[in-house]
Amino acid sequence: MFELSGKRAFIPGGYGGIGEAIARGFSAAGAVVTVAGRSETKAAALARDIQGAHGVAMDANDTASIRTAVDAAAERMGGLDILMNCVGFNREQKLADVTEATFDELYRVNLRSAMFLAQAALRHQVAGGRGGKQVHLLSVRSQLGMRDYGYSAYCATKGALVMLVKQHALECAPHNVQVNGIAPTVVLTPAAEKWKTDPGRWEALLKRIPLGRVCEPKDVLGAALYFSAPASDFVTGQVLYLDGGITATQ
């Protein structure tokens, strides 16, 4: 139910802290993986460390780059069964300070890229004729705002991604492609270490989480394996809030 033997997975954002854990975990479960990111050097370096993996360059700001990367991944793997979209980032700016450039950048990377990754992946999944999975990494901030910090663009794009998941699930269902999302709280990766440098912010974060800790990459991997494996063949259009109980308390 949780094996990925014979599956071909494309993982944009695949050499980040979360993406790397998923790429390694998918490979261990039997999948052939292609990792993608803006740096071809980093993607290739990780791929060399994962048996049978591939690395390609992809700029999430550029729709043409997205299509080229998906096509290249499908060609190298002989098809594409799984899209595991780990692309996303944040720039904190409070409402009074939000710039058009920042808002537009988060829209392009967090939302528009998901749209056209899904489109490009679906074309190969339909052509392959054996269905597939599309999984997008969201955030608990797709449901909850962030008090005291500037999260307008981030919350807006991640919230919109929830509806993109639902709509894509409906449109992909006739092709036996399931579309779901994973929405974690802060994940303990190198990029999140800045949270620990502010003791007040870190302690407040932990206090809000009933389980008393932040998410770890292995937690996201568990959810990603579920949504990418046969275990979830009858699950589509859903978002799993991987948040230690935050959304159950507010």
C-alpha positions as CSV (number, residue, x, y, z in Angstrom):
1,M,0.0,0.0,0.0
2,F,2.9,2.4,0.6
3,E,5.4,1.1,-2.0
4,L,6.4,3.3,-4.9
5,S,8.2,0.6,-6.9
6,G,8.2,1.4,-10.6
7,K,6.8,4.9,-10.0
8,R,8.5,8.0,-11.5
9,A,8.4,11.1,-9.3
10,F,9.2,14.6,-10.2
11,I,10.1,16.8,-7.2
12,P,10.5,20.5,-7.9
13,G,12.0,22.2,-4.9
14,G,13.7,18.9,-4.4
15,Y,17.0,19.9,-2.9
16,G,15.6,22.0,-0.1
17,G,15.3,20.6,3.4
18,I,11.9,19.2,2.9
19,G,12.4,18.2,-0.7
20,E,15.6,16.3,0.0
21,A,13.9,14.3,2.7
22,I,11.1,13.4,0.3
23,A,13.4,12.6,-2.6
24,R,15.4,10.2,-0.4
25,G,12.3,8.7,1.1
26,F,10.6,8.2,-2.3
27,S,13.8,6.5,-3.6
28,A,13.9,4.2,-0.6
29,A,10.3,3.3,-1.3
30,G,11.2,2.2,-4.8
31,A,10.6,5.3,-7.0
32,V,12.8,6.8,-9.6
33,V,13.1,10.5,-8.7
34,T,14.1,13.7,-10.5
35,V,14.8,16.7,-8.3
36,A,14.6,20.2,-9.7
37,G,15.5,23.7,-8.5
38,R,16.9,26.9,-9.7
39,S,20.5,25.6,-9.2
40,E,21.3,22.8,-11.6
41,T,24.5,22.2,-9.7
42,K,22.6,21.6,-6.4
43,A,20.0,19.4,-8.1
44,A,22.7,17.3,-9.8
45,A,24.7,17.0,-6.6
46,L,21.7,15.6,-4.7
47,A,20.8,13.3,-7.6
48,R,24.3,11.8,-7.6
49,D,23.8,10.8,-3.9
50,I,20.5,9.0,-4.6
51,Q,20.6,5.8,-6.6
52,G,19.1,6.2,-10.1
53,A,18.0,9.8,-9.5
54,H,18.2,12.7,-11.9
55,G,18.6,16.5,-11.4
56,V,17.4,19.3,-13.6
57,A,17.3,23.0,-13.4
58,M,14.0,24.8,-13.1
59,D,13.1,28.5,-12.4
60,A,9.7,28.6,-10.6
61,N,9.3,32.2,-11.8
62,D,9.4,31.2,-15.5
63,T,6.5,29.1,-17.0
64,A,8.7,28.1,-19.9
65,S,11.3,26.8,-17.6
66,I,8.7,24.8,-15.7
67,R,7.5,23.1,-18.8
68,T,11.0,22.4,-20.0
69,A,12.0,20.8,-16.6
70,V,8.9,18.6,-16.5
71,D,9.4,17.4,-20.0
72,A,13.1,16.7,-19.3
73,A,12.2,14.8,-16.2
74,A,9.6,12.7,-18.0
75,E,12.1,12.0,-20.8
76,R,14.9,10.9,-18.5
77,M,12.6,8.7,-16.4
78,G,10.6,7.3,-19.3
79,G,7.4,8.9,-18.1
80,L,5.9,10.6,-15.0
81,D,3.6,9.2,-12.4
82,I,4.0,11.5,-9.4
83,L,4.3,15.3,-9.1
84,M,5.5,16.2,-5.6
85,N,5.6,20.0,-5.6
86,C,7.8,21.4,-2.8
87,V,8.2,24.8,-4.3
88,G,7.4,27.8,-2.0
89,F,8.9,30.6,0.1
90,N,8.0,33.6,2.1
91,R,9.2,37.2,2.5
92,E,7.8,38.9,5.5
93,Q,6.4,42.3,5.0
94,K,3.7,43.9,7.1
95,L,0.6,45.3,5.4
96,A,1.8,48.9,5.4
97,D,5.1,47.8,3.8
98,V,4.1,45.2,1.2
99,T,5.6,46.0,-2.2
100,E,4.2,45.1,-5.5
101,A,7.4,43.3,-6.4
102,T,7.3,41.1,-3.4
103,F,3.6,40.3,-3.7
104,D,4.0,39.4,-7.4
105,E,7.1,37.3,-6.7
106,L,5.3,35.2,-4.1
107,Y,2.3,34.8,-6.4
108,R,4.6,33.6,-9.2
109,V,6.5,31.1,-7.0
110,N,3.9,29.9,-4.6
111,L,0.8,29.8,-6.8
112,R,1.4,30.3,-10.5
113,S,4.2,27.7,-10.6
114,A,1.8,25.2,-9.0
115,M,-0.7,25.8,-11.7
116,F,1.7,25.2,-14.5
117,L,3.6,22.4,-12.8
118,A,0.3,20.6,-12.5
119,Q,-0.6,21.3,-16.1
120,A,2.7,20.0,-17.5
121,A,2.7,17.0,-15.3
122,L,-0.9,16.0,-16.2
123,R,0.0,16.0,-19.9
124,H,2.5,13.3,-19.2
125,Q,0.3,11.4,-16.8
126,V,-2.5,11.3,-19.3
127,A,-0.2,10.2,-22.1
128,G,1.2,7.5,-19.9
129,G,-2.4,6.1,-19.4
130,R,-1.9,4.7,-15.9
131,G,-3.1,7.6,-13.7
132,G,-0.9,9.2,-11.1
133,K,-0.6,11.5,-8.2
134,Q,-0.1,15.3,-7.7
135,V,0.8,16.6,-4.3
136,H,1.4,20.2,-3.4
137,L,3.2,21.5,-0.3
138,L,1.1,24.2,1.4
139,S,1.2,25.6,4.9
140,V,-0.9,25.8,8.0
141,R,-1.1,29.5,7.0
142,S,-3.4,28.5,4.1
143,Q,-6.1,28.3,6.8
144,L,-4.8,30.6,9.6
145,G,-3.4,34.1,9.6
146,M,-0.2,35.0,11.4
147,R,-0.5,37.4,14.3
148,D,2.2,40.1,14.7
149,Y,4.1,39.3,11.5
150,G,3.8,40.3,7.8
151,Y,2.2,37.3,6.0
152,S,-0.2,38.9,3.6
153,A,1.3,37.5,0.4
154,Y,2.2,34.2,1.9
155,C,-1.2,33.5,3.4
156,A,-3.0,34.7,0.2
157,T,-1.0,32.4,-2.1
158,K,-1.1,29.4,0.1
159,G,-4.9,29.9,0.7
160,A,-5.5,30.1,-3.0
161,L,-3.5,26.9,-3.5
162,V,-6.0,25.0,-1.4
163,M,-8.7,25.9,-3.9
164,L,-6.3,25.0,-6.8
165,V,-5.9,21.6,-5.3
166,K,-9.7,21.1,-5.0
167,Q,-10.3,22.3,-8.6
168,H,-7.5,20.2,-10.1
169,A,-8.8,17.2,-8.2
170,L,-12.1,17.5,-10.0
171,E,-10.5,18.0,-13.4
172,C,-7.9,15.2,-13.0
173,A,-10.4,12.6,-11.6
174,P,-11.5,11.4,-15.1
175,H,-7.8,10.6,-15.8
176,N,-7.4,8.6,-12.5
177,V,-5.0,11.3,-11.1
178,Q,-5.5,12.2,-7.5
179,V,-4.6,15.7,-6.3
180,N,-4.0,16.5,-2.6
181,G,-2.1,19.0,-0.4
182,I,0.1,18.8,2.7
183,A,0.0,21.8,5.0
184,P,2.6,21.7,7.8
185,T,3.4,24.2,10.5
186,V,7.1,25.4,10.7
187,V,9.3,22.5,9.5
188,L,12.7,22.2,11.2
189,T,15.0,22.7,8.2
190,P,18.1,25.0,7.8
191,A,15.8,27.7,6.4
192,A,13.7,27.7,9.6
193,E,16.6,28.0,11.9
194,K,16.0,31.8,12.0
195,W,13.0,31.1,14.2
196,K,15.3,29.8,16.9
197,T,17.3,33.0,16.9
198,D,14.4,34.8,18.4
199,P,13.6,33.1,21.7
200,G,10.4,34.9,22.2
201,R,9.1,33.9,18.8
202,W,10.3,30.3,19.1
203,E,8.7,29.9,22.6
204,A,5.4,31.4,21.4
205,L,5.4,29.0,18.4
206,L,6.0,25.9,20.6
207,K,3.3,27.1,23.0
208,R,0.7,27.2,20.2
209,I,1.4,23.6,19.1
210,P,-0.4,21.1,21.3
211,L,2.2,18.4,20.6
212,G,4.9,20.7,21.9
213,R,7.2,20.6,18.9
214,V,7.5,21.8,15.3
215,C,7.2,19.6,12.3
216,E,10.3,17.7,11.1
217,P,11.1,16.7,7.5
218,K,10.3,13.0,8.2
219,D,6.8,14.0,9.3
220,V,6.2,15.6,5.9
221,L,7.7,12.6,4.2
222,G,5.2,10.3,5.9
223,A,2.3,12.4,4.5
224,A,3.9,12.6,1.1
225,L,4.3,8.8,0.9
226,Y,0.7,8.4,1.8
227,F,-0.6,10.8,-0.9
228,S,1.8,9.3,-3.5
229,A,1.2,5.6,-2.9
230,P,-1.8,3.3,-3.6
231,A,-3.0,3.8,0.0
232,S,-4.6,7.1,-1.1
233,D,-6.1,5.9,-4.4
234,F,-9.6,6.9,-3.2
235,V,-8.5,10.3,-1.7
236,T,-8.5,13.4,-3.8
237,G,-9.1,17.1,-3.3
238,Q,-7.9,17.0,0.4
239,V,-5.5,19.0,2.4
240,L,-3.8,17.3,5.4
241,Y,-2.9,19.9,8.1
242,L,0.4,18.6,9.5
243,D,0.4,20.9,12.4
244,G,0.6,19.1,15.7
245,G,-3.0,20.2,16.5
246,I,-2.8,23.9,15.8
247,T,-5.9,24.0,13.6
248,A,-7.8,21.9,16.2
249,T,-7.3,24.7,18.8
250,Q,-8.3,27.8,16.9
